[in-house]
């Protein structure tokens, strides 16, 4: 049986497969660290947004994290059930929910910073010299290329 890096079809797009494999591995390690904080992947992004600017509407959070509505709604419900935040309708429009951190949610600032520091330390531990900066530059270029894919022939 061949391993994931030996998949025949992956040779058609080795950079794309490397990005996929890296993202999967990195996300797995991040999920492990988040479990230690009692969080699911994606919830940390919502917490970080609220820690930077509390009392946002659910729509503002949705736009800031770039996740779909059902994912954000489900995450916020779970986080509310865990006592990390509360949601309440705004006075001007009862259909709009404002999301605010509880004391328990605000208390996760330090642990989240430690989690990100650990993730970063492990991630760059074998990158010497300016390799980390070169990776950031390459990742930025890849992201821009994928985002502008509609300009490419054959793109959908």
N, C-alpha and C positions, 0 to 999 in steps of 0.2 A: 504494500500500500504506500502510495506517495504522500508526502507531507504537503501542507498548504503552499509552501514556496516552490514546490516541484510540479504544480498543476500545469498541464500542457497549455491550456487556454490562457493562463496568466502570462505566458511568454509573449502574447499579442500586445499586452499593455503592462510591461514590467514596472513603470513608474506608478501607474494607477493602482496596480496590485500592492505595491510597496506602501502607498498612501493608505489604502484600505487596511492592510495588515498592521501598520503603525497605529492608525486610529483605533482599531479594535483592541490592540494590546494596551495602549495608553488608557482607553476608556475602561478596560477591565481593571487596571491597577487603580484608577481613580475611583471606580465603584467600590473596590475593596476598602479604600481609605474612607469613603463616604459612609459605608456600612458601620464603620467604627464610630461615626457621629450620629448614627440613626437616620441617615438620609439616603434617598435614592438618587441616582444620576439625574441631573437636570434641576433637582431641587436646590442645589447649591447656587446655580445661576440665578434663580429667583431670589434666594436669600441675599446674594451679593448685590442685586439690583436694589432690593429694599434696604439693605444696610447702607448703600450709597445715597438713596433717596427714598425714605419711608413714605407711606400713605399714597402710593401710586394707584391708579385705576388698573383693573384687570387688563384692559385694552393697552394701556401703556406698558405693562409688563410683557404682554404678548408681543408687542412690537420690539421691545428691547432685547428679548432673548431669542427671537426668531424661531420659535417653536409653534406648532399648530395649536389651535384653540382648545381642542379636546385634551391634548397633553398638558397644557398649562392649567386648564380647569381641574383636571384630575390631580395634578401635583399640588395645586393650591388647596384642594379639598383635603388631601392627605395631610398636608402641612398644618391645616387648621385643626384637624382631628388630633394631631400630635401636639397641639398647643403652641405652635411656633408663630402663628399669625391669626388674624381675624379679618373677615370681610364683612363690610356693611354697605348698604346702599347710600349713595350720595343724596344730599338734601335736594339738590336741583333736579335729579332724575333718578328715581328709585330703581331703574333698570341697570344703572351703572354701579358697579361694585368697587369700592375703595379698599385696598389691601394694606394692612398695617401690621407691623411686627409686634409680638408680645415681648415681655421681658425675657422669656425663654428663647425666643428667636434672636433677639439682640445679643444674648449671651453666647451665641454661636460665632460671633465675629472672630474671636481669638482662635478657637479650634479650626475654623475655616481657613484662616491665614496660615496656621500651622500645616493644615492638610495641603494647601497649594504650595507651600514652601517645600514640603516633603516630596510632592509630586515633581516639582521643578528640579530639586536636588538630584533625585533618581534619574529623571529624564536626561539631564545634561552631564551626568557623572562621567561619561566616557568621551565627551566632546572637548577636544583640546583646542587651544588657540582661539581663532575667530570662527571655528566651525559652528558654534551655536548661532552666531550672528548670520553666517552664510545660510544656515538652515532657515532662519526667520525670513531672510530675503527670498530664498527659493520658495518657501511656503506662501509668502505674499504673492509672488508672481504666479504660482499655480492657482491660487484662489482667484486672482483677477482674471486669469485665462478661462477658468471654468465659469465664472460669473458672466463673462462676455461671450460665451459660447454661441449665442444667437448670431454673432457676426461670422461664424465659421461655416463653410460649406458642409451640407449634410446634417447640420445641427437641427434639433427639433424645437 
